[in-house]
């Protein structure tokens, strides 16, 4: 499977890249509430709105949940082995 990695530490995501990654979904779903940087903010993840989530992710990319796989209109957030395997099967069957 081909992929395009993005190292957030070396090249932070722009607001446009964040918007593209989030797509039409909830930006709050892309925030890692276990991140030490997120915990330091003292914000409760369930109370996080999308506008605040976008701002926080832009200001500090280390709070972005990883990995994120964007394929067509689908977003796989975090280590979802079943979703990765399904995507790999779909890719293999379309070749």
Phi and psi in degrees as a GROMACS rama.xvg file:
@    title "Ramachandran Plot"
@    xaxis  label "Phi"
@    yaxis  label "Psi"
@TYPE xy
-79.779  146.688  UNK-2
-150.829  159.793  UNK-3
-119.406  102.024  UNK-4
-72.9634  154.286  UNK-5
-135.086  118.447  UNK-6
-91.6672  101.203  UNK-7
-60.7967  -32.2542  UNK-8
-68.3365  -35.8324  UNK-9
-86.2591  -32.9242  UNK-10
-141.251  94.3231  UNK-11
-56.3035  149.075  UNK-12
-69.0827  139.891  UNK-13
-82.7769  164.193  UNK-14
-57.6234  -35.6608  UNK-15
-67.6797  -41.3124  UNK-16
-65.6701  -40.3553  UNK-17
-60.7987  -44.7128  UNK-18
-61.4661  -39.1626  UNK-19
-66.5952  -41.449  UNK-20
-65.9755  -44.9431  UNK-21
-67.7526  -33.171  UNK-22
62.6659  -135.703  UNK-23
-93.9592  7.05601  UNK-24
-84.7146  -172.82  UNK-25
-82.7515  122.412  UNK-26
-62.3984  -33.2711  UNK-27
-61.0195  -28.6092  UNK-28
-66.781  -19.0686  UNK-29
-92.2619  -1.78324  UNK-30
-91.7565  133.125  UNK-31
-89.9048  105.639  UNK-32
-69.312  -12.8921  UNK-33
-87.0583  -9.32817  UNK-34
-62.9922  130.645  UNK-35
-56.7634  -36.1821  UNK-36
-64.9447  -37.1858  UNK-37
-69.85  -42.4035  UNK-38
-60.2589  -36.7047  UNK-39
-62.281  -23.7475  UNK-40
-72.1778  -20.3726  UNK-41
71.44  25.1616  UNK-42
-101.522  138.279  UNK-43
-80.9981  125.173  UNK-44
-57.7985  -42.3463  UNK-45
-61.2061  -24.4359  UNK-46
-90.2893  -0.25459  UNK-47
-77.3543  122.155  UNK-48
-90.2374  166.091  UNK-49
-64.8774  -37.5423  UNK-50
-62.7813  -45.729  UNK-51
-66.1942  -39.9173  UNK-52
-61.1255  -44.8445  UNK-53
-60.6776  -43.8585  UNK-54
-63.4815  -46.4435  UNK-55
-63.4185  -43.7262  UNK-56
-65.8066  -36.881  UNK-57
-68.281  -41.1491  UNK-58
-72.3219  -27.8059  UNK-59
-148.72  91.1977  UNK-60
-60.6345  -18.0545  UNK-61
-68.4594  -12.4211  UNK-62
-86.6464  -4.35381  UNK-63
-73.5679  128.444  UNK-64
-65.2397  138.865  UNK-65
-133.256  156.775  UNK-66
-75.6093  162.777  UNK-67
-123.305  125.646  UNK-68
-113.118  123.288  UNK-69
-110.243  119.47  UNK-70
-136.391  113.071  UNK-71
54.7979  -121.954  UNK-72
-95.4187  1.84295  UNK-73
-94.341  142.511  UNK-74
-123.778  127.108  UNK-75
-110.652  118.603  UNK-76
-110.926  127.358  UNK-77
80.5383  -177.231  UNK-78
-83.3112  85.5857  UNK-79
-107.799  86.0168  UNK-80
-57.2364  -42.6328  UNK-81
-60.6193  -42.9318  UNK-82
-67.4108  -38.4037  UNK-83
-64.5295  -43.088  UNK-84
-65.2299  -40.7797  UNK-85
-61.522  -45.4301  UNK-86
-62.7215  -40.512  UNK-87
-63.7822  -41.5362  UNK-88
-63.0876  -42.7919  UNK-89
-62.9548  -40.7667  UNK-90
-63.9001  -43.9213  UNK-91
-65.4001  -39.1297  UNK-92
-74.1278  -20.1772  UNK-93
-89.6297  -6.29749  UNK-94
